[in-house]
Amino acid sequence: MRYMVIRTEKLTKNFGRKPALQNLTLEVEPGEVFGVLGPKGAGKSTLLNILMNFIRPTSGVALVMGLDCQKQSLQIRRQVGYLPEIMSLPASLTGEQILDRFASLTGLIDEDFVADLANRFRVDLTRRAMDFTAVEKRALGIIQAFMQRPELVLLDAPAVGLDLERQTQLYRLIAETRASGATVLIGSQSLTEMERISDRVAVLYQGNLVAVERGVTLRARALRKIEMRFAEPIHSDAFASLPNVNDLVLEDNKLRCTLQGEPDALFKIASQFRLLDVISQQPSLDEVFTRYYGVGANN
């Protein structure tokens, strides 16, 4: 059987009568960035918690690096970097002391690498956690997940709350980790994030696996809501003939539409007029799910 860093088979987790994961069968290959995309309650955090054996599945199998998540969880935790969605830090300890505590569970760390990460994410490790901002606490959590250069890193909503500079550093670190041959699994509600960094993406909805897509596929059919304002009224039928433009509305000097994929053809036609303003907005995740996967808030 081909080696997979993560393998689940018919993985199910119920909380009382409420299913959080339903018969999830999934394989994550070595050296890829694998995204798990879904709205709140889709089962992303439940999956990561099962992989780390923080909660036990109702039924099914979960393997990490060939190890059983329930029977061999200590071995897994020593080899896996993990960032939970919500991370509690001992308030009285400094950042350095907190990282040392994590390192004591898993082994030695490269102090030069930790210092580099602290510089990149702008975290003063000599300060106590009680004095950290929420962003600094999140950044410290990211540092602890990567600091030992593990073979596998599990990240639950890692970019939430980060400023743009730290987000950029996070995505760069993920790319570097992938380039080193390690595997990164990311749970996220952000379609933009998944398009940007993932090789493949598992789409979850209400605990069910809806699809597994390649990142390039998501990028190719990315949806955007576009609004354009022109200097004069427009009456061109050329916009309507574009194959990747939907929900087109022309009103006086304004155009509104939903664009799928690249905007080049749309802007080429728009350049024939005096364009004053453009607003681009990504639809909600629920709209994307409804359009592509036939699931949504009312399904």
C-alpha positions in Angstrom: 0.0 0.0 0.0 1.3 3.4 -0.9 2.6 5.5 2.0 0.3 8.4 3.1 1.2 10.9 5.8 -2.5 10.9 6.8 -5.0 8.3 6.1 -8.6 8.1 7.4 -11.2 5.4 6.5 -14.9 5.9 7.3 -14.0 8.2 10.1 -17.1 9.2 12.1 -17.5 11.4 15.2 -20.9 12.1 16.9 -21.4 14.5 19.8 -24.5 13.0 21.3 -27.0 12.8 18.3 -25.1 15.4 16.4 -22.7 14.1 13.7 -19.5 16.1 13.4 -17.8 13.8 10.9 -19.5 11.2 8.8 -17.6 8.4 7.1 -14.6 10.5 6.2 -12.2 8.7 3.9 -9.2 10.8 3.1 -5.5 10.5 2.1 -2.8 13.2 2.4 0.4 12.6 0.4 3.9 13.4 1.6 5.2 16.8 0.8 1.9 18.5 0.0 0.0 21.4 1.5 -3.4 20.0 2.1 -6.3 22.2 2.9 -9.5 21.3 4.7 -12.1 23.9 3.7 -15.5 24.4 5.2 -17.7 26.8 7.2 -18.0 26.8 10.9 -19.2 23.4 12.1 -18.0 21.5 9.0 -15.8 19.2 11.0 -12.4 20.7 10.4 -11.3 21.1 14.1 -12.9 17.7 14.9 -10.7 16.1 12.3 -7.5 17.7 13.6 -8.4 16.8 17.2 -8.9 13.2 16.3 -5.6 13.1 14.5 -3.9 14.3 17.7 -6.1 12.0 19.8 -7.5 14.9 21.8 -10.9 13.4 21.1 -11.8 9.8 20.1 -13.8 8.9 17.0 -17.1 7.2 17.3 -15.9 4.7 14.6 -13.5 4.4 11.7 -9.7 4.5 11.3 -7.2 7.4 11.5 -3.5 6.9 10.8 -0.8 9.6 11.0 2.6 8.6 9.4 1.4 5.0 9.6 0.7 5.2 13.3 -2.7 4.6 14.9 -4.0 7.9 16.3 -5.5 6.3 19.4 -3.0 3.6 20.2 0.2 5.5 19.3 -0.7 9.1 20.0 2.3 9.9 22.1 4.6 8.9 19.2 2.5 11.0 16.9 2.6 14.1 19.2 6.4 13.9 19.4 6.7 14.1 15.6 3.9 16.5 14.6 3.7 20.3 15.0 0.2 21.3 15.9 -1.6 24.7 16.2 -5.1 24.6 17.6 -7.8 27.1 16.7 -7.7 28.4 20.3 -4.5 28.2 22.2 -4.2 28.8 26.0 -0.8 30.1 27.2 0.5 30.2 30.8 0.2 33.9 31.6 3.2 34.1 33.9 5.7 32.5 31.6 7.8 34.2 29.0 7.6 33.2 25.3 10.9 31.5 25.6 9.8 29.5 28.7 6.6 28.4 26.9 8.5 27.2 23.9 11.0 25.4 26.1 8.0 23.6 27.8 6.7 22.4 24.4 10.2 21.4 23.4 10.6 19.3 26.6 7.7 17.1 25.3 9.2 16.4 21.9 13.0 16.9 22.0 15.7 19.4 21.2 15.0 22.6 19.1 17.2 24.7 16.9 17.6 27.9 18.8 18.8 29.8 15.8 15.7 28.8 13.8 13.5 29.8 16.7 15.2 33.2 16.9 14.7 33.6 13.2 11.0 32.8 13.5 10.6 35.2 16.4 12.1 37.9 14.3 10.0 37.2 11.3 6.8 37.1 13.3 7.9 40.0 15.5 7.5 38.2 18.9 9.7 39.3 21.8 10.3 35.9 23.6 11.6 37.6 26.7 8.1 39.1 27.5 5.5 37.2 29.5 2.4 35.8 27.8 0.1 38.1 29.9 1.7 41.1 28.1 1.2 39.7 24.6 -1.4 41.0 22.3 -3.8 38.5 20.7 -1.8 38.7 17.5 1.5 38.0 19.3 -0.1 35.0 21.1 -1.2 33.6 17.7 2.3 34.2 16.3 3.9 32.4 19.3 1.6 29.4 18.6 2.7 29.3 15.0 6.4 29.4 16.1 5.8 26.4 18.4 4.1 24.4 15.7 7.1 24.8 13.3 10.1 25.2 15.6 11.2 21.6 15.4 10.9 21.3 11.7 8.5 18.4 12.0 7.6 16.0 9.2 3.9 17.0 9.5 2.4 20.3 10.7 -1.4 20.5 11.5 -2.7 24.1 11.5 -6.3 25.0 12.6 -7.3 28.4 11.2 -3.7 29.7 11.5 -4.1 33.1 9.8 -7.1 34.2 11.8 -6.3 37.4 13.7 -3.0 38.0 12.0 -2.0 41.3 10.4 -1.1 41.3 6.8 2.7 41.2 7.4 2.4 38.2 9.7 0.0 36.4 7.3 2.6 36.9 4.5 5.3 35.4 6.8 3.0 32.5 7.6 2.4 31.6 4.0 6.1 31.9 3.2 6.9 29.6 6.1 4.3 27.1 4.9 5.9 27.2 1.4 9.4 26.7 2.9 8.2 23.8 4.9 6.6 22.1 1.8 9.9 22.7 -0.1 11.8 20.9 2.6 9.7 17.8 1.9 7.4 18.1 4.9 3.6 18.0 4.8 1.2 20.7 6.1 -2.5 20.2 6.7 -4.5 23.4 7.2 -8.1 23.8 8.4 -9.7 27.0 7.2 -12.9 28.9 6.4 -11.0 31.1 3.9 -11.4 30.2 0.2 -8.9 32.8 -0.7 -6.3 31.2 1.6 -7.0 27.7 0.2 -6.6 29.0 -3.3 -3.4 30.7 -2.5 -1.4 28.0 -0.7 -2.9 24.5 -1.1 -1.9 21.8 -3.5 -5.2 20.0 -2.8 -8.3 20.9 -0.8 -10.9 18.7 0.9 -14.2 20.4 1.0 -16.3 19.6 4.1 -19.9 20.5 4.8 -21.7 19.4 7.9 -19.2 16.6 8.5 -19.4 15.2 5.0 -16.7 15.2 2.4 -18.2 17.0 -0.5 -15.2 17.0 -2.9 -11.4 17.0 -3.1 -10.1 19.6 -5.4 -6.7 20.7 -6.6 -5.7 24.2 -5.6 -5.2 25.2 -9.3 -8.8 24.1 -9.9 -10.1 26.4 -7.2 -8.0 29.3 -8.5 -9.2 28.7 -12.1 -12.9 29.0 -11.2 -12.6 31.5 -8.3 -15.7 33.6 -8.0 -15.7 37.4 -7.5 -18.4 39.9 -7.3 -17.5 42.8 -9.5 -19.0 46.3 -9.6 -17.7 48.9 -12.1 -18.6 52.6 -12.3 -18.2 54.4 -15.6 -18.2 58.1 -16.6 -21.1 57.6 -18.9 -24.0 55.1 -19.3 -23.0 51.9 -21.0 -25.2 49.7 -23.3 -22.6 47.2 -24.6 -23.8 43.7 -25.3 -20.1 42.6 -25.3 -20.1 42.1 -21.6 -23.0 39.6 -21.8 -21.1 37.5 -24.3 -18.2 36.7 -21.9 -18.4 33.1 -20.9 -17.1 33.6 -17.4 -19.5 36.4 -16.5 -22.7 35.6 -14.8 -25.5 37.6 -13.0 -24.8 40.6 -15.3 -26.7 43.8 -14.4 -26.2 47.1 -16.4 -27.8 50.2 -14.9 -26.9 53.6 -16.4 -23.2 54.0 -15.7 -22.8 50.9 -13.4 -22.1 47.3 -14.1 -22.5 44.4 -11.6 -21.7 40.8 -12.2 -20.2 37.6 -10.8 -16.9 36.7 -12.4 -15.5 33.2 -12.5 -11.7 32.9 -13.1 -9.4 35.5 -14.6 -10.7 39.0 -15.2 -8.6 39.9 -18.3 -11.4 39.6 -20.9 -13.8 41.7 -18.7 -11.3 44.5 -18.2 -10.4 44.5 -21.9 -13.9 45.4 -22.8 -14.3 47.8 -19.8 -11.2 49.7 -21.1 -13.2 50.8 -24.1 -15.1 53.1 -21.8 -14.0 55.7 -19.2 -13.8 53.5 -16.1 -14.0 55.5 -12.8 -14.1 52.8 -10.1 -13.9 49.0 -9.6 -14.9 47.1 -6.5 -14.0 43.4 -6.3 -15.5 41.3 -3.6 -15.4 37.5 -2.9 -18.8 35.8 -2.4 -19.5 34.2 0.9 -18.3 30.6 1.4 -22.0 29.5 1.5 -22.6 31.1 -1.9 -19.6 29.2 -3.3 -20.8 25.9 -1.8 -24.3 26.4 -3.2 -23.0 27.2 -6.7 -20.4 24.4 -7.1 -21.4 21.7 -4.6 -25.1 22.0 -4.3 -25.0 22.5 -0.5 -25.6 25.6 1.5 -27.4 27.2 4.4 -30.8 25.9 3.2 -29.7 22.4 2.2 
